[in-house]
């Protein structure tokens, strides 16, 4: 990126977001003893039997969905892009992520933010696999295709 178009703002916004995510994970662990992994939180709402503490799980999931729209209301800019593919690929991707998080005993947020902070070896291996897969995917899509 040319130096005249470089801005510090995206770095600061990203750093602030990271601090808020880390702080929320610490607070959740401190006050409830729970890990702030999205797949575990949302998974507790799915059949066969939802867990007894469903109310905070619904509030957490609602916050994930409402958050970007709240930012848009406050800043007049939607912080996420519009999908670039149709509904079928999005549905398939969502199902694959759901199956993967079930098989991997957690998602990127649970392993990366909370698991690494707890020095979990399983999370260290999972995050290494996530990162290697992401790097390989970017390489293939940008350089090999």
N, C-alpha and C positions, 0 to 999 in steps of 0.2 A: 504494500500500500504506500503511495507517495506520502512524503512527510507533511505536505500541506493539507492533506485530508485526514490525517491521523488525529484521533480525539481520545482524551483520557476518560470521558464519560462512560463508554461501554465497560471499561475495566472497573471503574468505581461501582457501577450498578451491579455488575457480576459479583464483585467482592462483597457488596452489601447483601446480595441474595444468598451467597454462600454462608455468610455470618448468620443470617436469619435461619437458614436451614439447620446449621450446626446448633444454634441456640435452641431451636425448637426440639431437636432430637435430644439434647441434654435435659431440657425441661420435662419432656415426656418421660424420659428414663427416671429422672429425679422424683417426679410427682406421682407416676403411675407404675414405675418398674417395667414399662413396656418399651419395645423397640419400635422406632418410627419408620418401619418398612411398609411401603404402600401396599404391596401384595398381601402381606399378612393382615393389615388393617381391613382392606377391602374383602379379602378372602373370608374373614370372619362374618361377613354379611351374606355369603352365598350358601345355598343348600348343601348338605342335607338339613342341617339344623344351625340357624344363626346362633352365635354365642350370646350369652346373657348381656354383655356390655355393648349392645348394638348402637345405643344412642350416640356415644362419642365417635364411633366408627362412621356413622352417617354424617355427623358434623364435619369430621375430617375429610371425607370424600366430597362433601358439598363444598368445602373450602377450596379443594383442588379444582373443582369445576367453576366456582364463582370467582376465584382469585383473578384470573386474567380479565374478566369482564369488569371487575372492580377497578383494576388498574386502567383499563380503557376509559372508564367513566372519569377517573381522576386526571388522566393525562391526555385524553382525546386521541389516544393511539393504542391499537390492539397489540399487546406484547407478543403475540404468537402469530405465525403466518397461516394463511388459508391452506387447506390440504391441496397438494398438487396431483393427487391421484383420486380415483373414484371411491365410492363407499365399499365396494367389494374388497379391494386390496387393503383398505383400512381395517375392515372387519377381520380379514385373514391375518393381518399383522397383529391385531389385538388378541386374537385367539392364540397365535403362536407365542406371544409374550406371556399370556396367562399360563400356557402349558410349560413354557420355559421356567417361569418363576416357581411353578409348583415342583418341577423336577430339580431345580437348583436350590430349593429351600430358601427362596427369597429373591428379591429384586435388586436392582442396582442401588436404590436408596438404602435398603436394609443392609446390604453387604458393604457398600462403599462408605456410607456415612456412619452407620452405627456399628457394623461388624468390625471395620478397621479400627475404630476408636476403642473397641473392646479387645483388640489384638487377637481376633478370631482367625485361626489358620484357614478355616473353611472360607471365610470371607476374603482373605488375602488371595487364595487360589481363584475364587470366583471373580474378583475384580481384575486379576491378571488376565483371565480368559475374556472378560468383557472388553478390556482395553485392547488386547491383541486382535479380537474379532473386529472391533471398531476400526482399528488401524488398517487391518487387512481389507475390510470393506471399502474404506475410503481409497486405499491404493488401487484396488481393482476398478472401482467406479471412475476414478479420476485419471488413471494412467494405463490401465490394461484394456479398457473397453473402447 
